[in-house]
Amino acid sequence: MFKRVIEALLSGQFICPTAYADEYGYLRQPDNFRKVADYLAPLDRTLCTLDGSEAFYAGYTAIDETNRGLIREAFSEIRSQLRPVVEWMDLVMTAMGSDRPVRARDEIRLHQMLRVIEPEPSLCEQMARLTQMPFFRTTRTNVAEQLLWVLQKLEQSGYLVKPNPQGATYLVTGKMDYLHQVIAFLNDAEELELDESEDNGDQTELFQ
């Protein structure tokens, strides 16, 4: 288990209950946490925990020429996903009548969302806009195919997992909570402001 945990952390994975249940349970044990943290320390890495202990990940303790490019690449990837994923969260909030963005452990049911989106023109239009954004871009025009494509992209990027490969229910992973943390960091450190033409009230709340 130790080897699996180390390999997952060093490959940039977020160890959470939905994506890595066994590894997450392993790291929840204080002795195992210290063992992994001690291993990472000489590599200039530290074992980080998200607020609420919903995920563990490996962060850098120092930035130098050996890792500067990797850090820039990883952060650029996350930033490129910010707007599309926030737009998707807004779509889920509207479709499901929720007053909060999705978080780790939430369930996303494909057929439930589809039943709400398909008969509602405004939601269909929002889905069409979403699938024109670079992260979710597709030539598919059918709403069901668009929604499935978006969920598959989120699964491939580590934001969702599908417990049953044959099913249509997805679980949100700890990486989504990490994205919320990045949003808060950008808002606080860089006073990030969204363009009015690309934003609405619900999305603004996510960045506050």
C-alpha positions as CSV (number, residue, x, y, z in Angstrom):
1,M,0.0,0.0,0.0
2,F,2.9,2.4,0.8
3,K,4.2,2.0,-2.7
4,R,0.8,2.6,-4.3
5,V,0.3,5.7,-2.2
6,I,3.7,7.2,-3.1
7,E,3.3,6.5,-6.8
8,A,-0.2,8.1,-6.8
9,L,1.0,11.2,-4.9
10,L,4.1,11.7,-7.1
11,S,2.1,11.3,-10.3
12,G,-0.1,14.3,-9.1
13,Q,-3.1,12.3,-8.0
14,F,-5.5,13.4,-5.3
15,I,-6.1,10.6,-2.8
16,C,-9.7,10.9,-1.6
17,P,-12.5,8.5,-0.5
18,T,-14.1,8.3,-3.9
19,A,-11.1,7.9,-6.2
20,Y,-8.7,6.1,-3.9
21,A,-10.7,4.6,-1.0
22,D,-8.0,2.2,0.3
23,E,-5.2,4.6,-0.1
24,Y,-7.2,7.3,1.6
25,G,-7.9,5.0,4.6
26,Y,-4.2,4.2,4.8
27,L,-3.2,7.9,5.0
28,R,-5.9,8.5,7.6
29,Q,-3.7,6.5,10.0
30,P,-1.3,8.9,11.7
31,D,1.7,6.5,11.6
32,N,1.2,6.0,7.9
33,F,0.8,9.7,7.3
34,R,4.1,10.4,9.0
35,K,5.8,7.5,7.1
36,V,4.7,8.9,3.7
37,A,5.5,12.5,4.7
38,D,9.0,11.5,5.8
39,Y,9.6,9.8,2.5
40,L,8.5,12.8,0.5
41,A,10.6,15.3,2.5
42,P,14.0,14.6,0.9
43,L,12.3,15.0,-2.5
44,D,11.2,18.6,-1.6
45,R,7.6,17.5,-1.4
46,T,5.2,17.6,1.5
47,L,2.0,15.7,2.2
48,C,-0.8,18.2,2.0
49,T,-4.4,17.8,3.2
50,L,-7.4,19.8,1.9
51,D,-9.7,21.5,4.4
52,G,-12.0,18.9,5.9
53,S,-9.4,16.2,5.2
54,E,-11.3,15.2,2.0
55,A,-8.1,14.6,0.0
56,F,-4.3,14.2,0.3
57,Y,-1.9,15.4,-2.3
58,A,1.8,16.1,-2.6
59,G,2.9,19.7,-2.7
60,Y,6.3,21.3,-3.2
61,T,8.3,22.7,-0.3
62,A,10.7,24.6,-2.6
63,I,10.7,26.0,-6.1
64,D,13.9,25.7,-8.1
65,E,15.1,25.0,-11.6
66,T,14.5,21.3,-11.2
67,N,10.8,21.7,-10.7
68,R,9.8,25.2,-11.8
69,G,8.6,23.9,-15.2
70,L,6.5,21.1,-13.7
71,I,4.9,23.5,-11.2
72,R,4.1,26.0,-14.0
73,E,2.7,23.3,-16.2
74,A,0.5,21.8,-13.5
75,F,-0.9,25.2,-12.4
76,S,-1.5,26.3,-16.0
77,E,-3.5,23.1,-16.6
78,I,-5.6,23.8,-13.5
79,R,-6.1,27.5,-14.6
80,S,-7.2,26.4,-18.1
81,Q,-9.9,24.2,-16.5
82,L,-11.2,26.8,-14.1
83,R,-13.8,28.6,-16.3
84,P,-15.2,25.5,-18.0
85,V,-15.5,23.6,-14.7
86,V,-17.1,26.5,-13.0
87,E,-19.5,26.8,-15.9
88,W,-20.3,23.2,-15.5
89,M,-20.9,23.6,-11.7
90,D,-23.3,26.4,-12.5
91,L,-25.2,24.2,-14.9
92,V,-25.4,21.5,-12.2
93,M,-26.6,24.0,-9.6
94,T,-29.3,25.3,-11.9
95,A,-30.5,21.9,-13.2
96,M,-30.6,20.3,-9.7
97,G,-32.0,23.4,-7.9
98,S,-29.0,23.5,-5.6
99,D,-27.7,26.5,-3.7
100,R,-24.1,25.4,-3.6
101,P,-21.5,24.2,-6.1
102,V,-20.6,20.5,-6.2
103,R,-18.1,19.1,-3.7
104,A,-16.3,15.9,-3.0
105,R,-18.5,12.9,-2.5
106,D,-21.5,14.5,-4.3
107,E,-23.4,12.2,-6.7
108,I,-24.0,13.3,-10.3
109,R,-26.6,11.1,-12.0
110,L,-26.5,11.3,-15.8
111,H,-30.2,10.4,-16.5
112,Q,-31.4,12.7,-13.7
113,M,-29.6,15.7,-15.2
114,L,-30.7,14.8,-18.7
115,R,-34.4,14.7,-17.7
116,V,-34.1,18.3,-16.4
117,I,-31.9,19.7,-19.1
118,E,-33.5,18.4,-22.3
119,P,-36.9,20.0,-21.9
120,E,-35.4,23.4,-20.8
121,P,-34.2,25.6,-23.7
122,S,-32.0,27.8,-21.4
123,L,-30.2,24.8,-20.0
124,C,-29.8,23.3,-23.5
125,E,-28.2,26.7,-24.6
126,Q,-25.9,26.6,-21.6
127,M,-24.8,23.1,-22.5
128,A,-24.1,24.2,-26.0
129,R,-22.0,27.1,-24.7
130,L,-20.2,24.7,-22.4
131,T,-19.2,22.4,-25.2
132,Q,-17.7,25.2,-27.2
133,M,-15.2,26.0,-24.5
134,P,-11.8,24.5,-25.2
135,F,-11.8,22.0,-22.3
136,F,-15.1,20.5,-23.3
137,R,-15.1,21.3,-27.0
138,T,-17.0,18.8,-29.2
139,T,-18.9,18.8,-32.5
140,R,-21.7,16.8,-30.9
141,T,-25.1,18.6,-31.1
142,N,-27.3,16.2,-29.3
143,V,-27.8,17.2,-25.6
144,A,-27.5,13.7,-24.3
145,E,-24.2,13.1,-26.2
146,Q,-22.9,16.5,-25.0
147,L,-23.7,15.8,-21.4
148,L,-22.1,12.4,-21.6
149,W,-19.0,13.9,-23.2
150,V,-18.7,16.5,-20.5
151,L,-18.9,13.9,-17.7
152,Q,-16.4,11.7,-19.5
153,K,-14.0,14.7,-19.7
154,L,-14.4,15.4,-16.0
155,E,-13.8,11.7,-15.3
156,Q,-10.7,11.6,-17.4
157,S,-9.3,14.8,-15.7
158,G,-9.9,13.3,-12.2
159,Y,-12.8,15.4,-11.1
160,L,-15.3,12.5,-11.2
161,V,-15.1,8.8,-10.8
162,K,-17.7,6.2,-11.9
163,P,-17.9,3.4,-9.2
164,N,-19.8,1.1,-11.6
165,P,-18.2,1.2,-15.1
166,Q,-21.6,0.0,-16.5
167,G,-23.6,2.6,-14.5
168,A,-24.5,6.2,-15.1
169,T,-23.7,7.6,-11.7
170,Y,-20.6,9.6,-11.0
171,L,-19.0,10.7,-7.7
172,V,-17.2,13.9,-7.3
173,T,-13.6,13.5,-6.1
174,G,-11.3,15.6,-3.9
175,K,-9.8,17.2,-6.9
176,M,-13.0,19.3,-7.1
177,D,-12.4,20.6,-3.6
178,Y,-8.8,21.4,-4.6
179,L,-10.2,23.5,-7.5
180,H,-12.3,25.4,-5.0
181,Q,-9.2,26.0,-3.0
182,V,-7.4,27.3,-6.1
183,I,-10.3,29.6,-6.9
184,A,-10.1,31.0,-3.3
185,F,-6.3,31.4,-3.7
186,L,-6.6,33.3,-7.0
187,N,-9.3,35.5,-5.6
188,D,-7.3,36.4,-2.5
189,A,-3.8,36.6,-4.0
190,E,-4.6,38.0,-7.4
191,E,-8.0,39.6,-6.9
192,L,-9.3,37.6,-9.9
193,E,-12.2,39.2,-11.7
194,L,-14.2,37.4,-14.3
195,D,-15.2,39.2,-17.5
196,E,-18.9,40.3,-17.3
197,S,-19.5,38.8,-20.7
198,E,-18.6,35.3,-19.4
199,D,-20.0,35.5,-15.9
200,N,-23.2,35.4,-14.1
201,G,-24.3,35.8,-10.4
202,D,-23.9,32.1,-9.5
203,Q,-20.4,31.9,-10.9
204,T,-19.3,35.1,-9.2
205,E,-20.2,33.6,-5.9
206,L,-17.9,30.7,-6.6
207,F,-14.9,33.1,-6.8
208,Q,-15.7,35.0,-3.6
